């Protein structure tokens, strides 16, 4: 109860003593904090003897009246609730897939004093920032930057300037738009030859999900004529891959294919709905 009392005292100080009057018949922040802790305990998935995976993204659904009353204190209340969740997870040795977030949502089907908690485990996807290879060194030659005498050679005048060559362009009007992975509302383009998915630093797309192996899967992309071919291959991961509800080691992917790696859902999208 120490954390809850601290939460109430902080809010009482913020609203200069009006906390009790404002929230007497409405949802209490302490009730929300307690419900978030129960949500962690009820949703915990055992990963090992010393670690359990829990949600990190929470939405508190409130009635219109409660939502309007809490709105002026939403920033401070959110910060306090995130702190409550983190403290409880640390005490219970819970593991998150990413940073904890708490948001509030107005729901017309709830009456004053009633609320619901909606939660999910949301992993962050980090594209690899691999350094570009350095440009090739210029070939050594005598008189670099100017023309002059080289040992054993006669002086050579610079060549007369000729017409500038016109770059040859190849029309690419019929090339399709590349596919992309949609993860937690973000798009990650896929270009040939493809990407490595995993939790390790050498993966092209790093997934901060403890259920994902360091090198979990490979998505291979090739342009075959007028369309892209996209396949996924298991790289010997611990938990395997699930595509459209089936555990597979290899699968061809089409528009809308759902890929589950650990607890992270990835959806393949093809612009134009190509199959």
N, C-alpha and C positions, 0 to 999 in steps of 0.2 A: 504493500500500500504506500510505501515511501515515495515511489515515482508518481503515483496518482495524486497524493497530497501536494507534491511539488508542482504538478501540472495545474491543479486548482489554484494554488497560491499565486503562480505566475500569471494566470488569467485574471484573478481577482485584482492583482496589482495593475494589470494592463487597463482594465475598465474602471479603475478607481472605485471599487466597492459595489459596483452595480451588477456584478456577476450573478449573485444569488437571486436578485430580483428578476433579471432578464431570463435566466434559465430555470426558474423554479418549476415550471410545468412542462418544460421542453426537454429535448435530448441533452443529457449531461456529457461534457467532454470525457469525464471519467468512464462513463458507460461505453463510449466509443473506444477508448484505450483498452478497456477490458475485453471488448469484443474482438479487437485486433489481435490481442494475445491468444484468445481462444481460436481464432482463425489460423494462426500459426500452428498451434498444437494439433488442431484437427486436420490440417492439410499436410503435415510433415510426411515426407517420403524418405525411408531409410536408405542411405547410400552406403554406409559402412557402420561398424560398431560405434564409431565416434562422431559420425556426421549424418545429419538428415537435411534433405532439401525442403525449403519452404518458399511460399510466394514472396515476391518483393514489390508487387504492384497492387495497390489497394484503392478501391473506390467506395466511398461511404455514401450510400443512397439515403437521402433525407426527404421529409415532407417539405412542401413549399414554405410552411411557417418556420420550421426548424432551419431550413436552408437560409432563409432571409435573416434570421436571428444570429446565425453563426457567421454569415458572410463578412461582417466588419472585422472579425478576428481570425479569418481563414488563414492568413499568412503565419501568424504566431501559432495557431492551433496545429497547423500542418507540421511545422517544425517540431513541436513538442511530441506529436504523435509518431513522427519518424524516429525520434529519439527513444520513445517507449518501445517501438518495434525492434530497433537495433539492440537495446539493452536486453530485452527478453530473448532475442535470438542468441546473443552472446552467452547469456546464462545457461541456455539449453543446448548450446553447441549446434545451433542450426546454421545451414549454409544457404546463401542467396545466390541467384544467378546474375545479379546486377544490383545497382543502387536501389534503395527503398524509396518509393514514391507513394504519397497519399493524396487523393483528390476527393472533392465533394461534388455530388450530382443531385440535382433536384428531381424528385419523382412525384408525380401527381397521384399515384395510387397508394401513397403512404399517408397516414394521419399523424397529427402532432404527437411527438413522443416516441414514434416508431421509426426504426432505421434498419438498413441491411448493409452487409459488407460483401463486396465482390472482389475476388482476388485472383491473381495469376502470377506465374513465374515468367518473367520477361528477361531474356538474355540480351546483352548488347553485342552487336556485330561490328567488328573493327577491321576495315580493309587494311591489308599490309602496306606499309610505306617502305618499299624496298628501294634503295638508292639506284639511280640510273648509272649504267656503266660509263666511265669517262670516255671522252672522244678519242679516237685513235691519234697517236702522235704523227706529225707530218714526216714524210720521208726525208732523210737528210740529203742535202744537195749543196754543191758549191755555190757561194754567192747568194745564200738565202736572203730574199728581200731586195736583191739588186743583181745586176749583171756585171761581171768583171772577169778578171783573169784567174783561172784555177791552175794549180801546178800541173804542167804537162799538157795543158789545153790552150787552144787559141781563144781569143775573146769572141764571144758570140753575142750579136746584137739581140735585143728583145724582139719577139715576134710581133708583126704588125697586127693591130686589132682587127678582127674580122666581125662579121655579123653575129649578134648574140643568138645562140640557139633557142628556138621556141620550145618550151617544155611540152612534152607529149602527154596529153591527158586521156584517160580512158573513161568513157561514160559509165557511170555506176548507178543509173537511174533505177534499175530493177533490183538492186541489192536490198534485201529485207532488213527491217529494223532488228537489232540483236535482242535476244531474250534477256530477262533479268529475274533475279530472285527478290521476292517481297518478304521482308522480315520485320515484324513489329512496325509496320507502316512505312518502312524505308526500302528504297530500291537499290539493288546492287547489280549493275550491268554484267553480262556474261559475254566474253569475247573468246574466239579460238585462241589457244587450245583448251581453255577452261580454267578452273580454280580448284585449290585444295581447301577443304573445310576442316576446321579443327580448333582445339583450344591452345595449341602451341604457338610460339612466336614465329615459326616458319610457315604457318598456314597463310594462304592468300586472304581468306576471310576468317578472322579469329572470332570464335563464339565463346563468350564467357559463361559457359554452362558446365557445371561439374560432371554432368552426365555425358559430356562430349569428350572423346579421346583427343590427344594432342594432334594426331593426323587421323581424322575420323573417316572422311570420304572424299572422293574426287568427282567433280562434275566436269565431264568432257564435252566440248563444244566444237562442232565443225560445220562449215558451210558447204552443203551438198546441193549444187545447182541453185534453185530459187528459194531454198529454205534452210534453216539451221537444224542440225540434229543434235540433241542434247541427251546425254545419258549420265547416270550416277553409278559409282562403283564404291563398294565398301573397301576400306584400306586396312582391314583387320581390326576394326574398332572393338572395344569391350562390349558396348551395348547395342551394336548393330544399327541398321537404318530401316525405317519403315516408310514405304511409299504407298500412298492412298490406302492405308490401313493394313498393308501386307509387309511382313518382314522379308527383305530381299537382300541379296548380295550385289545385284546388278539390276538396273531397270532403265528403260527408255522413258523419257519425260515428255509430257505434252502440256499444252496450256491448261493451267489450273492444277497440275500435279502437286500434291501435298507431301512434303518430306519432313519426317520427324527424326531429329537427331537429339538424343537425350530427352530434354523437355522443351526443346526449341522447335517451333514449326516454321518451315520455309515453304513458300509457294512459288512455283515457276510460272512466270507470265510471258506470253509471246504477244507483242504488239500486233493487232489485227486478228488475234485468236487463232494463229496457225497451229496445226496439229503435227 
